[in-house]
Amino acid sequence: MEFINEYFKVIQFLLWAIFAIVVFVLTATFPKKKDHAELKDRVKTIEDTYNTSVAHTQLETKVTTIQAQIKSIPSNETIHGLEKEMGEMKGSVDGMKDLLKNINNHVNMLVENEIKGSK
């Protein structure tokens, strides 16, 4: 007991210092009540803004539209078949080119004969 009486002021100072350090650490670690309320209000505002059923409905509509458009896109097999048919048509048109030149020559000769014969 004599020890406590002798060093009472030192022990009291150490206890107050430890208490002050604990309070400082707690105030530095945890937010103030006012700051917490403001942050809570901001979070609520953000949730109200972006978490509405209207936004979900609009998003659902967009997703449904995109899915419908994706279903209407032709498959790879269909595209390959069209490319094949277009190649065949190009070959047919190229084959007719010589025939059309020949017909054009005959028509030109007939026109020349008509022009010369009518003089």
Distance bins in CASP14 RR format, pairs under 12 A and 6 or more apart:
PFRMAT RR
TARGET T0000
AUTHOR 0000-0000-0000
RMODE 2
METHOD distances of the structure
MODEL  1
1 7 0 0 0 0 0 1 0 0 0 0 0
1 8 0 0 0 0 0 1 0 0 0 0 0
2 8 0 0 0 0 0 1 0 0 0 0 0
3 10 0 0 0 0 0 1 0 0 0 0 0
3 11 0 0 0 0 1 0 0 0 0 0 0
4 10 0 0 0 0 0 1 0 0 0 0 0
4 11 1 0 0 1 0 0 0 0 0 0 0
4 12 0 0 0 0 0 1 0 0 0 0 0
5 11 0 0 0 0 0 1 0 0 0 0 0
5 12 0 0 0 0 0 1 0 0 0 0 0
7 13 0 0 0 0 1 0 0 0 0 0 0
7 14 0 0 0 0 1 0 0 0 0 0 0
7 15 0 0 0 0 0 1 0 0 0 0 0
8 14 0 0 0 0 0 1 0 0 0 0 0
8 15 0 0 0 0 0 1 0 0 0 0 0
9 15 0 0 0 0 0 1 0 0 0 0 0
9 16 0 0 0 0 0 1 0 0 0 0 0
10 16 0 0 0 0 0 1 0 0 0 0 0
10 17 0 0 0 0 0 1 0 0 0 0 0
11 17 0 0 0 0 0 1 0 0 0 0 0
11 18 0 0 0 0 0 1 0 0 0 0 0
12 18 0 0 0 0 0 1 0 0 0 0 0
12 19 0 0 0 0 0 1 0 0 0 0 0
13 19 0 0 0 0 0 1 0 0 0 0 0
13 20 0 0 0 0 0 1 0 0 0 0 0
14 20 0 0 0 0 0 1 0 0 0 0 0
14 21 0 0 0 0 0 1 0 0 0 0 0
15 21 0 0 0 0 0 1 0 0 0 0 0
15 22 0 0 0 0 0 1 0 0 0 0 0
16 22 0 0 0 0 0 1 0 0 0 0 0
16 23 0 0 0 0 0 1 0 0 0 0 0
17 23 0 0 0 0 0 1 0 0 0 0 0
17 24 0 0 0 0 0 1 0 0 0 0 0
18 24 0 0 0 0 0 1 0 0 0 0 0
18 25 0 0 0 0 0 1 0 0 0 0 0
19 25 0 0 0 0 0 1 0 0 0 0 0
19 26 0 0 0 0 0 1 0 0 0 0 0
20 26 0 0 0 0 0 1 0 0 0 0 0
20 27 0 0 0 0 0 1 0 0 0 0 0
21 27 0 0 0 0 0 1 0 0 0 0 0
21 28 0 0 0 0 0 1 0 0 0 0 0
22 28 0 0 0 0 0 1 0 0 0 0 0
22 29 0 0 0 0 0 1 0 0 0 0 0
23 29 0 0 0 0 0 1 0 0 0 0 0
23 30 0 0 0 0 0 1 0 0 0 0 0
24 30 0 0 0 0 0 1 0 0 0 0 0
26 32 0 0 0 0 0 1 0 0 0 0 0
27 33 0 0 0 0 0 1 0 0 0 0 0
27 35 0 0 0 0 0 1 0 0 0 0 0
30 36 0 0 0 0 1 0 0 0 0 0 0
31 37 0 0 0 0 1 0 0 0 0 0 0
31 38 0 0 0 0 1 0 0 0 0 0 0
31 39 1 0 0 1 0 0 0 0 0 0 0
31 40 0 0 0 0 0 1 0 0 0 0 0
32 38 0 0 0 0 1 0 0 0 0 0 0
32 39 0 0 0 0 0 1 0 0 0 0 0
33 39 0 0 0 0 0 1 0 0 0 0 0
33 40 0 0 0 0 0 1 0 0 0 0 0
34 40 0 0 0 0 0 1 0 0 0 0 0
34 41 0 0 0 0 0 1 0 0 0 0 0
35 41 0 0 0 0 0 1 0 0 0 0 0
35 42 0 0 0 0 0 1 0 0 0 0 0
36 42 0 0 0 0 0 1 0 0 0 0 0
36 43 0 0 0 0 0 1 0 0 0 0 0
37 43 0 0 0 0 0 1 0 0 0 0 0
37 44 0 0 0 0 0 1 0 0 0 0 0
38 44 0 0 0 0 0 1 0 0 0 0 0
38 45 0 0 0 0 0 1 0 0 0 0 0
39 45 0 0 0 0 0 1 0 0 0 0 0
39 46 0 0 0 0 0 1 0 0 0 0 0
40 46 0 0 0 0 0 1 0 0 0 0 0
40 47 0 0 0 0 0 1 0 0 0 0 0
41 47 0 0 0 0 0 1 0 0 0 0 0
41 48 0 0 0 0 0 1 0 0 0 0 0
42 48 0 0 0 0 0 1 0 0 0 0 0
42 49 0 0 0 0 0 1 0 0 0 0 0
43 49 0 0 0 0 0 1 0 0 0 0 0
43 50 0 0 0 0 0 1 0 0 0 0 0
43 51 0 0 0 0 0 1 0 0 0 0 0
44 50 0 0 0 0 0 1 0 0 0 0 0
44 51 0 0 0 0 0 1 0 0 0 0 0
45 51 0 0 0 0 0 1 0 0 0 0 0
46 52 0 0 0 0 0 1 0 0 0 0 0
47 55 0 0 0 0 0 1 0 0 0 0 0
48 54 0 0 0 0 0 1 0 0 0 0 0
48 55 0 0 0 0 0 1 0 0 0 0 0
49 55 0 0 0 0 1 0 0 0 0 0 0
50 56 0 0 0 0 0 1 0 0 0 0 0
50 58 0 0 0 0 0 1 0 0 0 0 0
50 59 0 0 0 0 0 1 0 0 0 0 0
51 59 0 0 0 0 0 1 0 0 0 0 0
52 58 0 0 0 0 1 0 0 0 0 0 0
52 59 0 0 0 0 0 1 0 0 0 0 0
53 59 0 0 0 0 0 1 0 0 0 0 0
53 60 0 0 0 0 0 1 0 0 0 0 0
54 60 0 0 0 0 0 1 0 0 0 0 0
54 61 0 0 0 0 0 1 0 0 0 0 0
55 61 0 0 0 0 0 1 0 0 0 0 0
55 62 0 0 0 0 0 1 0 0 0 0 0
56 62 0 0 0 0 0 1 0 0 0 0 0
56 63 0 0 0 0 0 1 0 0 0 0 0
57 63 0 0 0 0 0 1 0 0 0 0 0
57 64 0 0 0 0 0 1 0 0 0 0 0
58 64 0 0 0 0 0 1 0 0 0 0 0
58 65 0 0 0 0 0 1 0 0 0 0 0
59 65 0 0 0 0 0 1 0 0 0 0 0
59 66 0 0 0 0 0 1 0 0 0 0 0
60 66 0 0 0 0 0 1 0 0 0 0 0
60 67 0 0 0 0 0 1 0 0 0 0 0
61 67 0 0 0 0 0 1 0 0 0 0 0
61 68 0 0 0 0 0 1 0 0 0 0 0
62 68 0 0 0 0 0 1 0 0 0 0 0
62 69 0 0 0 0 0 1 0 0 0 0 0
63 69 0 0 0 0 0 1 0 0 0 0 0
63 70 0 0 0 0 0 1 0 0 0 0 0
64 70 0 0 0 0 0 1 0 0 0 0 0
64 71 0 0 0 0 0 1 0 0 0 0 0
65 71 0 0 0 0 0 1 0 0 0 0 0
65 72 0 0 0 0 0 1 0 0 0 0 0
66 72 0 0 0 0 0 1 0 0 0 0 0
66 73 0 0 0 0 0 1 0 0 0 0 0
67 73 0 0 0 0 0 1 0 0 0 0 0
72 78 0 0 0 0 0 1 0 0 0 0 0
73 79 0 0 0 0 1 0 0 0 0 0 0
74 80 0 0 0 0 1 0 0 0 0 0 0
74 81 0 0 0 0 1 0 0 0 0 0 0
74 82 1 0 0 1 0 0 0 0 0 0 0
74 83 0 0 0 0 0 1 0 0 0 0 0
75 81 0 0 0 0 0 1 0 0 0 0 0
75 82 0 0 0 0 0 1 0 0 0 0 0
76 82 0 0 0 0 0 1 0 0 0 0 0
76 83 0 0 0 0 0 1 0 0 0 0 0
77 83 0 0 0 0 0 1 0 0 0 0 0
77 84 0 0 0 0 0 1 0 0 0 0 0
78 84 0 0 0 0 0 1 0 0 0 0 0
78 85 0 0 0 0 0 1 0 0 0 0 0
79 85 0 0 0 0 0 1 0 0 0 0 0
79 86 0 0 0 0 0 1 0 0 0 0 0
80 86 0 0 0 0 0 1 0 0 0 0 0
80 87 0 0 0 0 0 1 0 0 0 0 0
81 87 0 0 0 0 1 0 0 0 0 0 0
81 88 0 0 0 0 1 0 0 0 0 0 0
81 89 0 0 0 0 0 1 0 0 0 0 0
82 88 0 0 0 0 0 1 0 0 0 0 0
82 89 0 0 0 0 0 1 0 0 0 0 0
83 89 0 0 0 0 0 1 0 0 0 0 0
83 90 0 0 0 0 0 1 0 0 0 0 0
84 90 0 0 0 0 0 1 0 0 0 0 0
84 91 0 0 0 0 0 1 0 0 0 0 0
85 91 0 0 0 0 0 1 0 0 0 0 0
85 92 0 0 0 0 0 1 0 0 0 0 0
86 92 0 0 0 0 0 1 0 0 0 0 0
86 93 0 0 0 0 0 1 0 0 0 0 0
87 93 0 0 0 0 1 0 0 0 0 0 0
87 94 0 0 0 0 1 0 0 0 0 0 0
88 94 0 0 0 0 0 1 0 0 0 0 0
88 95 0 0 0 0 0 1 0 0 0 0 0
89 95 0 0 0 0 0 1 0 0 0 0 0
89 96 0 0 0 0 0 1 0 0 0 0 0
90 96 0 0 0 0 0 1 0 0 0 0 0
90 97 0 0 0 0 0 1 0 0 0 0 0
91 97 0 0 0 0 1 0 0 0 0 0 0
91 98 0 0 0 0 0 1 0 0 0 0 0
92 99 0 0 0 0 0 1 0 0 0 0 0
93 99 0 0 0 0 0 1 0 0 0 0 0
93 100 0 0 0 0 1 0 0 0 0 0 0
94 100 0 0 0 0 0 1 0 0 0 0 0
94 101 0 0 0 0 0 1 0 0 0 0 0
95 101 0 0 0 0 0 1 0 0 0 0 0
95 102 0 0 0 0 0 1 0 0 0 0 0
96 102 0 0 0 0 0 1 0 0 0 0 0
96 103 0 0 0 0 1 0 0 0 0 0 0
96 104 0 0 0 0 0 1 0 0 0 0 0
97 103 0 0 0 0 0 1 0 0 0 0 0
97 104 0 0 0 0 0 1 0 0 0 0 0
98 104 0 0 0 0 0 1 0 0 0 0 0
98 105 0 0 0 0 0 1 0 0 0 0 0
99 105 0 0 0 0 0 1 0 0 0 0 0
99 106 0 0 0 0 0 1 0 0 0 0 0
100 106 0 0 0 0 0 1 0 0 0 0 0
100 107 0 0 0 0 0 1 0 0 0 0 0
101 107 0 0 0 0 0 1 0 0 0 0 0
101 108 0 0 0 0 0 1 0 0 0 0 0
102 108 0 0 0 0 0 1 0 0 0 0 0
102 109 0 0 0 0 0 1 0 0 0 0 0
103 109 0 0 0 0 0 1 0 0 0 0 0
103 110 0 0 0 0 0 1 0 0 0 0 0
104 110 0 0 0 0 0 1 0 0 0 0 0
104 111 0 0 0 0 0 1 0 0 0 0 0
105 111 0 0 0 0 0 1 0 0 0 0 0
105 112 0 0 0 0 0 1 0 0 0 0 0
106 112 0 0 0 0 0 1 0 0 0 0 0
106 113 0 0 0 0 0 1 0 0 0 0 0
107 113 0 0 0 0 0 1 0 0 0 0 0
107 114 0 0 0 0 0 1 0 0 0 0 0
108 114 0 0 0 0 0 1 0 0 0 0 0
108 115 0 0 0 0 0 1 0 0 0 0 0
109 115 0 0 0 0 0 1 0 0 0 0 0
109 116 0 0 0 0 0 1 0 0 0 0 0
110 116 0 0 0 0 0 1 0 0 0 0 0
110 117 0 0 0 0 0 1 0 0 0 0 0
111 117 0 0 0 0 0 1 0 0 0 0 0
111 118 0 0 0 0 0 1 0 0 0 0 0
112 118 0 0 0 0 0 1 0 0 0 0 0
112 119 0 0 0 0 0 1 0 0 0 0 0
113 119 0 0 0 0 0 1 0 0 0 0 0
END
